[in-house]
Amino acid sequence: MKKSKNLPEILTLKEVCEVLNCHPNTLRNWDNEGTLKAIRFGKRGDRRYHKKDIEKLIIKMKN
């Protein structure tokens, strides 16, 4: 996992995949389940994630 302090406040699906070392479908499933909620942008509804939510998930995964 990358250091979260160097990350932007809003991350793309691809950036989060790189940080968490997971497949994009995993993030989509987590969004649908409510594990890691995404915010939607644009007409296509692209997923974006808040840095603070990623940090919380990382802490939760470590425990």
CHARMM internal coordinates of N, CA and C (Angstrom, degrees):
IC EDIT
DIST 1 N 1 CA 1.4557
DIST 1 CA 1 C 1.5236
ANGL 1 N 1 CA 1 C 110.19
DIST 1 C 2 N 1.3100
ANGL 1 CA 1 C 2 N 114.96
DIHE 1 N 1 CA 1 C 2 N 142.10
DIST 2 N 2 CA 1.4632
ANGL 1 C 2 N 2 CA 120.12
DIHE 1 CA 1 C 2 N 2 CA 178.44
DIST 2 CA 2 C 1.5229
ANGL 2 N 2 CA 2 C 110.56
DIHE 1 C 2 N 2 CA 2 C -78.22
DIST 2 C 3 N 1.3075
ANGL 2 CA 2 C 3 N 115.72
DIHE 2 N 2 CA 2 C 3 N 160.49
DIST 3 N 3 CA 1.4636
ANGL 2 C 3 N 3 CA 121.44
DIHE 2 CA 2 C 3 N 3 CA 175.06
DIST 3 CA 3 C 1.5155
ANGL 3 N 3 CA 3 C 109.10
DIHE 2 C 3 N 3 CA 3 C -67.59
DIST 3 C 4 N 1.3167
ANGL 3 CA 3 C 4 N 116.84
DIHE 3 N 3 CA 3 C 4 N 128.56
DIST 4 N 4 CA 1.4629
ANGL 3 C 4 N 4 CA 119.73
DIHE 3 CA 3 C 4 N 4 CA -175.49
DIST 4 CA 4 C 1.5276
ANGL 4 N 4 CA 4 C 112.87
DIHE 3 C 4 N 4 CA 4 C -78.02
DIST 4 C 5 N 1.3212
ANGL 4 CA 4 C 5 N 118.88
DIHE 4 N 4 CA 4 C 5 N -19.53
DIST 5 N 5 CA 1.4661
ANGL 4 C 5 N 5 CA 119.28
DIHE 4 CA 4 C 5 N 5 CA -177.70
DIST 5 CA 5 C 1.5223
ANGL 5 N 5 CA 5 C 112.43
DIHE 4 C 5 N 5 CA 5 C -69.37
DIST 5 C 6 N 1.3353
ANGL 5 CA 5 C 6 N 118.00
DIHE 5 N 5 CA 5 C 6 N -20.27
DIST 6 N 6 CA 1.4606
ANGL 5 C 6 N 6 CA 121.63
DIHE 5 CA 5 C 6 N 6 CA 179.61
DIST 6 CA 6 C 1.5279
ANGL 6 N 6 CA 6 C 112.83
DIHE 5 C 6 N 6 CA 6 C -91.20
DIST 6 C 7 N 1.3188
ANGL 6 CA 6 C 7 N 117.44
DIHE 6 N 6 CA 6 C 7 N 2.76
DIST 7 N 7 CA 1.4601
ANGL 6 C 7 N 7 CA 121.45
DIHE 6 CA 6 C 7 N 7 CA -175.99
DIST 7 CA 7 C 1.5189
ANGL 7 N 7 CA 7 C 111.43
DIHE 6 C 7 N 7 CA 7 C -88.12
DIST 7 C 8 N 1.3441
ANGL 7 CA 7 C 8 N 116.43
DIHE 7 N 7 CA 7 C 8 N 152.53
DIST 8 N 8 CA 1.4696
ANGL 7 C 8 N 8 CA 119.23
DIHE 7 CA 7 C 8 N 8 CA 173.69
DIST 8 CA 8 C 1.5281
ANGL 8 N 8 CA 8 C 109.96
DIHE 7 C 8 N 8 CA 8 C -70.15
DIST 8 C 9 N 1.3159
ANGL 8 CA 8 C 9 N 117.34
DIHE 8 N 8 CA 8 C 9 N 167.10
DIST 9 N 9 CA 1.4741
ANGL 8 C 9 N 9 CA 121.53
DIHE 8 CA 8 C 9 N 9 CA -178.67
DIST 9 CA 9 C 1.5256
ANGL 9 N 9 CA 9 C 112.24
DIHE 8 C 9 N 9 CA 9 C -69.74
DIST 9 C 10 N 1.3291
ANGL 9 CA 9 C 10 N 116.76
DIHE 9 N 9 CA 9 C 10 N -31.50
DIST 10 N 10 CA 1.4627
ANGL 9 C 10 N 10 CA 122.37
DIHE 9 CA 9 C 10 N 10 CA 177.60
DIST 10 CA 10 C 1.5277
ANGL 10 N 10 CA 10 C 107.67
DIHE 9 C 10 N 10 CA 10 C -120.45
DIST 10 C 11 N 1.3361
ANGL 10 CA 10 C 11 N 116.18
DIHE 10 N 10 CA 10 C 11 N 127.87
DIST 11 N 11 CA 1.4613
ANGL 10 C 11 N 11 CA 120.82
DIHE 10 CA 10 C 11 N 11 CA -176.69
DIST 11 CA 11 C 1.5233
ANGL 11 N 11 CA 11 C 111.00
DIHE 10 C 11 N 11 CA 11 C -116.64
DIST 11 C 12 N 1.3243
ANGL 11 CA 11 C 12 N 115.56
DIHE 11 N 11 CA 11 C 12 N 149.63
DIST 12 N 12 CA 1.4576
ANGL 11 C 12 N 12 CA 121.29
DIHE 11 CA 11 C 12 N 12 CA 175.34
DIST 12 CA 12 C 1.5258
ANGL 12 N 12 CA 12 C 109.16
DIHE 11 C 12 N 12 CA 12 C -80.48
DIST 12 C 13 N 1.3140
ANGL 12 CA 12 C 13 N 115.39
DIHE 12 N 12 CA 12 C 13 N 168.16
DIST 13 N 13 CA 1.4590
ANGL 12 C 13 N 13 CA 121.10
DIHE 12 CA 12 C 13 N 13 CA 176.41
DIST 13 CA 13 C 1.5275
ANGL 13 N 13 CA 13 C 110.27
DIHE 12 C 13 N 13 CA 13 C -57.68
DIST 13 C 14 N 1.3204
ANGL 13 CA 13 C 14 N 116.18
DIHE 13 N 13 CA 13 C 14 N -44.19
DIST 14 N 14 CA 1.4742
ANGL 13 C 14 N 14 CA 120.97
DIHE 13 CA 13 C 14 N 14 CA -179.56
DIST 14 CA 14 C 1.5293
ANGL 14 N 14 CA 14 C 111.46
DIHE 13 C 14 N 14 CA 14 C -61.88
DIST 14 C 15 N 1.3338
ANGL 14 CA 14 C 15 N 116.80
DIHE 14 N 14 CA 14 C 15 N -43.18
DIST 15 N 15 CA 1.4690
ANGL 14 C 15 N 15 CA 120.16
DIHE 14 CA 14 C 15 N 15 CA 179.77
DIST 15 CA 15 C 1.5237
ANGL 15 N 15 CA 15 C 111.51
DIHE 14 C 15 N 15 CA 15 C -63.18
DIST 15 C 16 N 1.3275
ANGL 15 CA 15 C 16 N 116.09
DIHE 15 N 15 CA 15 C 16 N -41.61
DIST 16 N 16 CA 1.4643
ANGL 15 C 16 N 16 CA 119.60
DIHE 15 CA 15 C 16 N 16 CA 179.65
DIST 16 CA 16 C 1.5262
ANGL 16 N 16 CA 16 C 110.42
DIHE 15 C 16 N 16 CA 16 C -66.55
DIST 16 C 17 N 1.3255
ANGL 16 CA 16 C 17 N 117.26
DIHE 16 N 16 CA 16 C 17 N -38.30
DIST 17 N 17 CA 1.4682
ANGL 16 C 17 N 17 CA 120.86
DIHE 16 CA 16 C 17 N 17 CA 176.13
DIST 17 CA 17 C 1.5251
ANGL 17 N 17 CA 17 C 110.89
DIHE 16 C 17 N 17 CA 17 C -58.88
DIST 17 C 18 N 1.3142
ANGL 17 CA 17 C 18 N 116.60
DIHE 17 N 17 CA 17 C 18 N -40.47
DIST 18 N 18 CA 1.4627
ANGL 17 C 18 N 18 CA 120.58
DIHE 17 CA 17 C 18 N 18 CA 178.92
DIST 18 CA 18 C 1.5264
ANGL 18 N 18 CA 18 C 110.93
DIHE 17 C 18 N 18 CA 18 C -68.33
DIST 18 C 19 N 1.3211
ANGL 18 CA 18 C 19 N 117.33
DIHE 18 N 18 CA 18 C 19 N -40.29
DIST 19 N 19 CA 1.4636
ANGL 18 C 19 N 19 CA 121.19
DIHE 18 CA 18 C 19 N 19 CA -178.83
DIST 19 CA 19 C 1.5255
ANGL 19 N 19 CA 19 C 110.48
DIHE 18 C 19 N 19 CA 19 C -66.68
DIST 19 C 20 N 1.3335
ANGL 19 CA 19 C 20 N 116.19
DIHE 19 N 19 CA 19 C 20 N -45.82
DIST 20 N 20 CA 1.4673
ANGL 19 C 20 N 20 CA 120.41
DIHE 19 CA 19 C 20 N 20 CA -175.51
DIST 20 CA 20 C 1.5242
ANGL 20 N 20 CA 20 C 113.38
DIHE 19 C 20 N 20 CA 20 C -91.48
DIST 20 C 21 N 1.3332
ANGL 20 CA 20 C 21 N 115.74
DIHE 20 N 20 CA 20 C 21 N -5.97
DIST 21 N 21 CA 1.4630
ANGL 20 C 21 N 21 CA 121.33
DIHE 20 CA 20 C 21 N 21 CA -179.09
DIST 21 CA 21 C 1.5298
ANGL 21 N 21 CA 21 C 110.16
DIHE 20 C 21 N 21 CA 21 C 55.53
DIST 21 C 22 N 1.3295
ANGL 21 CA 21 C 22 N 115.83
DIHE 21 N 21 CA 21 C 22 N 55.43
DIST 22 N 22 CA 1.4586
ANGL 21 C 22 N 22 CA 120.55
DIHE 21 CA 21 C 22 N 22 CA -179.58
DIST 22 CA 22 C 1.5287
ANGL 22 N 22 CA 22 C 110.12
DIHE 21 C 22 N 22 CA 22 C -136.61
DIST 22 C 23 N 1.3136
ANGL 22 CA 22 C 23 N 115.95
DIHE 22 N 22 CA 22 C 23 N 169.24
DIST 23 N 23 CA 1.4587
ANGL 22 C 23 N 23 CA 122.94
DIHE 22 CA 22 C 23 N 23 CA -179.85
DIST 23 CA 23 C 1.5311
ANGL 23 N 23 CA 23 C 109.54
DIHE 22 C 23 N 23 CA 23 C -81.86
DIST 23 C 24 N 1.3419
ANGL 23 CA 23 C 24 N 117.48
DIHE 23 N 23 CA 23 C 24 N 147.63
DIST 24 N 24 CA 1.4633
ANGL 23 C 24 N 24 CA 119.99
DIHE 23 CA 23 C 24 N 24 CA 178.46
DIST 24 CA 24 C 1.5326
ANGL 24 N 24 CA 24 C 113.72
DIHE 23 C 24 N 24 CA 24 C -55.56
DIST 24 C 25 N 1.3209
ANGL 24 CA 24 C 25 N 117.65
DIHE 24 N 24 CA 24 C 25 N -35.16
DIST 25 N 25 CA 1.4630
ANGL 24 C 25 N 25 CA 120.07
DIHE 24 CA 24 C 25 N 25 CA 178.84
DIST 25 CA 25 C 1.5281
ANGL 25 N 25 CA 25 C 111.96
DIHE 24 C 25 N 25 CA 25 C -64.47
DIST 25 C 26 N 1.3217
ANGL 25 CA 25 C 26 N 117.03
DIHE 25 N 25 CA 25 C 26 N -29.67
DIST 26 N 26 CA 1.4648
ANGL 25 C 26 N 26 CA 120.58
DIHE 25 CA 25 C 26 N 26 CA 176.06
DIST 26 CA 26 C 1.5231
ANGL 26 N 26 CA 26 C 109.50
DIHE 25 C 26 N 26 CA 26 C -62.36
DIST 26 C 27 N 1.3262
ANGL 26 CA 26 C 27 N 116.69
DIHE 26 N 26 CA 26 C 27 N -45.36
DIST 27 N 27 CA 1.4659
ANGL 26 C 27 N 27 CA 120.30
DIHE 26 CA 26 C 27 N 27 CA 178.96
DIST 27 CA 27 C 1.5219
ANGL 27 N 27 CA 27 C 111.42
DIHE 26 C 27 N 27 CA 27 C -65.41
DIST 27 C 28 N 1.3096
ANGL 27 CA 27 C 28 N 116.82
DIHE 27 N 27 CA 27 C 28 N -38.62
DIST 28 N 28 CA 1.4658
ANGL 27 C 28 N 28 CA 119.96
DIHE 27 CA 27 C 28 N 28 CA 177.69
DIST 28 CA 28 C 1.5290
ANGL 28 N 28 CA 28 C 110.56
DIHE 27 C 28 N 28 CA 28 C -63.03
DIST 28 C 29 N 1.3222
ANGL 28 CA 28 C 29 N 115.88
DIHE 28 N 28 CA 28 C 29 N -42.88
DIST 29 N 29 CA 1.4671
ANGL 28 C 29 N 29 CA 120.10
DIHE 28 CA 28 C 29 N 29 CA 177.95
DIST 29 CA 29 C 1.5221
ANGL 29 N 29 CA 29 C 110.93
DIHE 28 C 29 N 29 CA 29 C -63.90
DIST 29 C 30 N 1.3238
ANGL 29 CA 29 C 30 N 116.95
DIHE 29 N 29 CA 29 C 30 N -43.12
DIST 30 N 30 CA 1.4696
ANGL 29 C 30 N 30 CA 120.47
DIHE 29 CA 29 C 30 N 30 CA 179.38
DIST 30 CA 30 C 1.5218
ANGL 30 N 30 CA 30 C 110.67
DIHE 29 C 30 N 30 CA 30 C -62.50
DIST 30 C 31 N 1.3235
ANGL 30 CA 30 C 31 N 117.12
DIHE 30 N 30 CA 30 C 31 N -35.96
DIST 31 N 31 CA 1.4628
ANGL 30 C 31 N 31 CA 120.47
DIHE 30 CA 30 C 31 N 31 CA 177.27
DIST 31 CA 31 C 1.5259
ANGL 31 N 31 CA 31 C 109.56
DIHE 30 C 31 N 31 CA 31 C -65.11
DIST 31 C 32 N 1.3193
ANGL 31 CA 31 C 32 N 117.02
DIHE 31 N 31 CA 31 C 32 N -46.32
DIST 32 N 32 CA 1.4602
ANGL 31 C 32 N 32 CA 121.39
DIHE 31 CA 31 C 32 N 32 CA -179.94
DIST 32 CA 32 C 1.5316
ANGL 32 N 32 CA 32 C 112.11
DIHE 31 C 32 N 32 CA 32 C -63.82
DIST 32 C 33 N 1.3394
ANGL 32 CA 32 C 33 N 116.83
DIHE 32 N 32 CA 32 C 33 N -33.53
DIST 33 N 33 CA 1.4662
ANGL 32 C 33 N 33 CA 122.12
DIHE 32 CA 32 C 33 N 33 CA -179.41
DIST 33 CA 33 C 1.5276
ANGL 33 N 33 CA 33 C 112.40
DIHE 32 C 33 N 33 CA 33 C -83.84
DIST 33 C 34 N 1.3265
ANGL 33 CA 33 C 34 N 116.99
DIHE 33 N 33 CA 33 C 34 N -17.29
DIST 34 N 34 CA 1.4516
ANGL 33 C 34 N 34 CA 120.87
DIHE 33 CA 33 C 34 N 34 CA -177.60
DIST 34 CA 34 C 1.5173
ANGL 34 N 34 CA 34 C 113.71
DIHE 33 C 34 N 34 CA 34 C 91.27
DIST 34 C 35 N 1.3273
ANGL 34 CA 34 C 35 N 118.16
DIHE 34 N 34 CA 34 C 35 N 4.72
DIST 35 N 35 CA 1.4647
ANGL 34 C 35 N 35 CA 122.19
DIHE 34 CA 34 C 35 N 35 CA 179.59
DIST 35 CA 35 C 1.5215
ANGL 35 N 35 CA 35 C 111.25
DIHE 34 C 35 N 35 CA 35 C -67.32
DIST 35 C 36 N 1.3254
ANGL 35 CA 35 C 36 N 116.49
DIHE 35 N 35 CA 35 C 36 N -42.58
DIST 36 N 36 CA 1.4643
ANGL 35 C 36 N 36 CA 122.78
DIHE 35 CA 35 C 36 N 36 CA 178.78
DIST 36 CA 36 C 1.5221
ANGL 36 N 36 CA 36 C 107.43
DIHE 35 C 36 N 36 CA 36 C -141.73
DIST 36 C 37 N 1.3179
ANGL 36 CA 36 C 37 N 115.69
DIHE 36 N 36 CA 36 C 37 N 96.65
DIST 37 N 37 CA 1.4557
ANGL 36 C 37 N 37 CA 120.40
DIHE 36 CA 36 C 37 N 37 CA -175.21
DIST 37 CA 37 C 1.5230
ANGL 37 N 37 CA 37 C 111.40
DIHE 36 C 37 N 37 CA 37 C -73.89
DIST 37 C 38 N 1.3231
ANGL 37 CA 37 C 38 N 114.56
DIHE 37 N 37 CA 37 C 38 N 136.91
DIST 38 N 38 CA 1.4593
ANGL 37 C 38 N 38 CA 121.99
DIHE 37 CA 37 C 38 N 38 CA 177.55
DIST 38 CA 38 C 1.5215
ANGL 38 N 38 CA 38 C 109.16
DIHE 37 C 38 N 38 CA 38 C -101.95
DIST 38 C 39 N 1.3170
ANGL 38 CA 38 C 39 N 114.85
DIHE 38 N 38 CA 38 C 39 N 155.42
DIST 39 N 39 CA 1.4580
ANGL 38 C 39 N 39 CA 120.21
DIHE 38 CA 38 C 39 N 39 CA 169.33
DIST 39 CA 39 C 1.5225
ANGL 39 N 39 CA 39 C 105.68
DIHE 38 C 39 N 39 CA 39 C -103.87
DIST 39 C 40 N 1.3068
ANGL 39 CA 39 C 40 N 116.64
DIHE 39 N 39 CA 39 C 40 N 147.36
DIST 40 N 40 CA 1.4653
ANGL 39 C 40 N 40 CA 120.81
DIHE 39 CA 39 C 40 N 40 CA -175.20
DIST 40 CA 40 C 1.5164
ANGL 40 N 40 CA 40 C 110.91
DIHE 39 C 40 N 40 CA 40 C -104.64
DIST 40 C 41 N 1.3412
ANGL 40 CA 40 C 41 N 115.50
DIHE 40 N 40 CA 40 C 41 N 139.04
DIST 41 N 41 CA 1.4615
ANGL 40 C 41 N 41 CA 122.95
DIHE 40 CA 40 C 41 N 41 CA -179.56
DIST 41 CA 41 C 1.5143
ANGL 41 N 41 CA 41 C 110.06
DIHE 40 C 41 N 41 CA 41 C -126.51
DIST 41 C 42 N 1.3060
ANGL 41 CA 41 C 42 N 115.34
DIHE 41 N 41 CA 41 C 42 N 144.64
DIST 42 N 42 CA 1.4541
ANGL 41 C 42 N 42 CA 121.55
DIHE 41 CA 41 C 42 N 42 CA 171.80
DIST 42 CA 42 C 1.5135
ANGL 42 N 42 CA 42 C 114.67
DIHE 41 C 42 N 42 CA 42 C 73.73
DIST 42 C 43 N 1.3184
ANGL 42 CA 42 C 43 N 115.15
DIHE 42 N 42 CA 42 C 43 N 177.60
DIST 43 N 43 CA 1.4628
ANGL 42 C 43 N 43 CA 122.03
DIHE 42 CA 42 C 43 N 43 CA -179.36
DIST 43 CA 43 C 1.5249
ANGL 43 N 43 CA 43 C 112.42
DIHE 42 C 43 N 43 CA 43 C -66.41
DIST 43 C 44 N 1.3323
ANGL 43 CA 43 C 44 N 116.39
DIHE 43 N 43 CA 43 C 44 N -31.94
DIST 44 N 44 CA 1.4647
ANGL 43 C 44 N 44 CA 119.66
DIHE 43 CA 43 C 44 N 44 CA -179.57
DIST 44 CA 44 C 1.5181
ANGL 44 N 44 CA 44 C 112.47
DIHE 43 C 44 N 44 CA 44 C -78.34
DIST 44 C 45 N 1.3210
ANGL 44 CA 44 C 45 N 116.41
DIHE 44 N 44 CA 44 C 45 N -16.47
DIST 45 N 45 CA 1.4627
ANGL 44 C 45 N 45 CA 119.65
DIHE 44 CA 44 C 45 N 45 CA -178.52
DIST 45 CA 45 C 1.5132
ANGL 45 N 45 CA 45 C 112.79
DIHE 44 C 45 N 45 CA 45 C 76.63
DIST 45 C 46 N 1.3338
ANGL 45 CA 45 C 46 N 116.40
DIHE 45 N 45 CA 45 C 46 N 35.89
DIST 46 N 46 CA 1.4661
ANGL 45 C 46 N 46 CA 120.55
DIHE 45 CA 45 C 46 N 46 CA 178.93
DIST 46 CA 46 C 1.5244
ANGL 46 N 46 CA 46 C 110.10
DIHE 45 C 46 N 46 CA 46 C -56.89
DIST 46 C 47 N 1.3191
ANGL 46 CA 46 C 47 N 115.95
DIHE 46 N 46 CA 46 C 47 N 141.66
DIST 47 N 47 CA 1.4578
ANGL 46 C 47 N 47 CA 121.33
DIHE 46 CA 46 C 47 N 47 CA -179.46
DIST 47 CA 47 C 1.5208
ANGL 47 N 47 CA 47 C 111.00
DIHE 46 C 47 N 47 CA 47 C -84.77
DIST 47 C 48 N 1.3163
ANGL 47 CA 47 C 48 N 114.93
DIHE 47 N 47 CA 47 C 48 N 137.42
DIST 48 N 48 CA 1.4675
ANGL 47 C 48 N 48 CA 123.13
DIHE 47 CA 47 C 48 N 48 CA 172.00
DIST 48 CA 48 C 1.5176
ANGL 48 N 48 CA 48 C 106.64
DIHE 47 C 48 N 48 CA 48 C -132.82
DIST 48 C 49 N 1.3174
ANGL 48 CA 48 C 49 N 115.97
DIHE 48 N 48 CA 48 C 49 N 155.16
DIST 49 N 49 CA 1.4583
ANGL 48 C 49 N 49 CA 121.05
DIHE 48 CA 48 C 49 N 49 CA -174.55
DIST 49 CA 49 C 1.5218
ANGL 49 N 49 CA 49 C 110.16
DIHE 48 C 49 N 49 CA 49 C -130.61
DIST 49 C 50 N 1.3211
ANGL 49 CA 49 C 50 N 116.01
DIHE 49 N 49 CA 49 C 50 N 142.72
DIST 50 N 50 CA 1.4604
ANGL 49 C 50 N 50 CA 121.24
DIHE 49 CA 49 C 50 N 50 CA 175.60
DIST 50 CA 50 C 1.5311
ANGL 50 N 50 CA 50 C 109.21
DIHE 49 C 50 N 50 CA 50 C -78.79
DIST 50 C 51 N 1.3173
ANGL 50 CA 50 C 51 N 114.95
DIHE 50 N 50 CA 50 C 51 N 137.40
DIST 51 N 51 CA 1.4620
ANGL 50 C 51 N 51 CA 121.83
DIHE 50 CA 50 C 51 N 51 CA 178.72
DIST 51 CA 51 C 1.5283
ANGL 51 N 51 CA 51 C 111.14
DIHE 50 C 51 N 51 CA 51 C -55.61
DIST 51 C 52 N 1.3317
ANGL 51 CA 51 C 52 N 117.14
DIHE 51 N 51 CA 51 C 52 N -42.16
DIST 52 N 52 CA 1.4707
ANGL 51 C 52 N 52 CA 120.39
DIHE 51 CA 51 C 52 N 52 CA -177.94
DIST 52 CA 52 C 1.5284
ANGL 52 N 52 CA 52 C 111.14
DIHE 51 C 52 N 52 CA 52 C -62.42
DIST 52 C 53 N 1.3365
ANGL 52 CA 52 C 53 N 118.20
DIHE 52 N 52 CA 52 C 53 N -34.28
DIST 53 N 53 CA 1.4614
ANGL 52 C 53 N 53 CA 121.24
DIHE 52 CA 52 C 53 N 53 CA 178.34
DIST 53 CA 53 C 1.5281
ANGL 53 N 53 CA 53 C 110.91
DIHE 52 C 53 N 53 CA 53 C -69.45
DIST 53 C 54 N 1.3228
ANGL 53 CA 53 C 54 N 116.69
DIHE 53 N 53 CA 53 C 54 N -36.77
DIST 54 N 54 CA 1.4697
ANGL 53 C 54 N 54 CA 121.28
DIHE 53 CA 53 C 54 N 54 CA 177.14
DIST 54 CA 54 C 1.5235
ANGL 54 N 54 CA 54 C 109.53
DIHE 53 C 54 N 54 CA 54 C -65.58
DIST 54 C 55 N 1.3303
ANGL 54 CA 54 C 55 N 116.50
DIHE 54 N 54 CA 54 C 55 N -44.03
DIST 55 N 55 CA 1.4665
ANGL 54 C 55 N 55 CA 120.45
DIHE 54 CA 54 C 55 N 55 CA 179.66
DIST 55 CA 55 C 1.5181
ANGL 55 N 55 CA 55 C 111.18
DIHE 54 C 55 N 55 CA 55 C -61.57
DIST 55 C 56 N 1.3487
ANGL 55 CA 55 C 56 N 117.08
DIHE 55 N 55 CA 55 C 56 N -42.15
DIST 56 N 56 CA 1.4676
ANGL 55 C 56 N 56 CA 120.88
DIHE 55 CA 55 C 56 N 56 CA 177.87
DIST 56 CA 56 C 1.5246
ANGL 56 N 56 CA 56 C 111.34
DIHE 55 C 56 N 56 CA 56 C -61.41
DIST 56 C 57 N 1.3418
ANGL 56 CA 56 C 57 N 116.22
DIHE 56 N 56 CA 56 C 57 N -41.53
DIST 57 N 57 CA 1.4612
ANGL 56 C 57 N 57 CA 120.34
DIHE 56 CA 56 C 57 N 57 CA 179.58
DIST 57 CA 57 C 1.5193
ANGL 57 N 57 CA 57 C 110.65
DIHE 56 C 57 N 57 CA 57 C -65.07
DIST 57 C 58 N 1.3182
ANGL 57 CA 57 C 58 N 117.40
DIHE 57 N 57 CA 57 C 58 N -41.00
DIST 58 N 58 CA 1.4691
ANGL 57 C 58 N 58 CA 121.04
DIHE 57 CA 57 C 58 N 58 CA 179.47
DIST 58 CA 58 C 1.5236
ANGL 58 N 58 CA 58 C 109.87
DIHE 57 C 58 N 58 CA 58 C -60.81
DIST 58 C 59 N 1.3231
ANGL 58 CA 58 C 59 N 116.93
DIHE 58 N 58 CA 58 C 59 N -44.56
DIST 59 N 59 CA 1.4730
ANGL 58 C 59 N 59 CA 121.04
DIHE 58 CA 58 C 59 N 59 CA 178.97
DIST 59 CA 59 C 1.5279
ANGL 59 N 59 CA 59 C 110.31
DIHE 58 C 59 N 59 CA 59 C -62.79
DIST 59 C 60 N 1.3199
ANGL 59 CA 59 C 60 N 115.95
DIHE 59 N 59 CA 59 C 60 N -42.74
DIST 60 N 60 CA 1.4711
ANGL 59 C 60 N 60 CA 121.29
DIHE 59 CA 59 C 60 N 60 CA 179.44
DIST 60 CA 60 C 1.5252
ANGL 60 N 60 CA 60 C 110.73
DIHE 59 C 60 N 60 CA 60 C -62.74
DIST 60 C 61 N 1.3467
ANGL 60 CA 60 C 61 N 116.98
DIHE 60 N 60 CA 60 C 61 N -39.59
DIST 61 N 61 CA 1.4592
ANGL 60 C 61 N 61 CA 121.58
DIHE 60 CA 60 C 61 N 61 CA -179.28
DIST 61 CA 61 C 1.5265
ANGL 61 N 61 CA 61 C 112.07
DIHE 60 C 61 N 61 CA 61 C -68.77
DIST 61 C 62 N 1.3293
ANGL 61 CA 61 C 62 N 116.86
DIHE 61 N 61 CA 61 C 62 N -29.52
DIST 62 N 62 CA 1.4660
ANGL 61 C 62 N 62 CA 120.94
DIHE 61 CA 61 C 62 N 62 CA -179.69
DIST 62 CA 62 C 1.5244
ANGL 62 N 62 CA 62 C 112.12
DIHE 61 C 62 N 62 CA 62 C -74.51
DIST 62 C 63 N 1.3347
ANGL 62 CA 62 C 63 N 116.43
DIHE 62 N 62 CA 62 C 63 N -28.39
DIST 63 N 63 CA 1.4790
ANGL 62 C 63 N 63 CA 120.20
DIHE 62 CA 62 C 63 N 63 CA -177.79
DIST 63 CA 63 C 1.4829
ANGL 63 N 63 CA 63 C 112.51
DIHE 62 C 63 N 63 CA 63 C -83.49
END
COOR INIT
IC SEED 1 N 1 CA 1 C
IC BUILD
